[in-house]
Amino acid sequence: QAPLLLNLENNTAFGGAYGDDVVFVANDWHSALVPAYLKSMYQSQGIYSQAKVGFCTHNIAYQGRFPAANYGFLNLPEELKET
């Protein structure tokens, strides 16, 4: 929610918050859920509707894979489980 709340009045290029039109950078597996949360928690509510996500992978050998039984801990809709 930071882009909607952070006030950048001390920036000479622009003032106010970033707003809704932003790009999130998901940097490796530990932030890999950013696109899923963006879609299910924000875009489904009309927030960050134009936001984009760039995903960077540094270590393809470890992809942050966890048992499917842990999916419930993520607080994501069930329909995203297989996507």
Residue pairs with C-beta under 8 A, 6 or more apart in sequence:
2 18
3 17
3 18
3 19
3 20
3 22
3 48
4 17
4 18
4 19
4 20
4 47
5 17
6 17
6 18
7 15
7 16
7 17
8 14
8 15
8 16
8 17
8 18
9 15
9 16
20 47
20 48
20 49
20 50
20 51
21 50
21 51
22 48
22 51
22 52
23 51
23 52
23 53
23 54
24 34
24 35
24 38
24 51
24 52
24 53
24 54
25 53
25 54
25 55
25 56
26 32
26 34
26 35
26 53
26 54
26 55
26 56
27 56
27 58
28 56
28 57
28 58
28 59
28 64
29 57
29 59
29 62
29 63
29 64
30 64
32 55
32 64
33 74
33 76
34 53
35 53
35 55
36 74
36 76
36 80
37 76
38 48
38 51
38 53
39 80
40 76
40 77
40 80
42 48
42 51
43 49
43 51
57 63
68 81
71 81
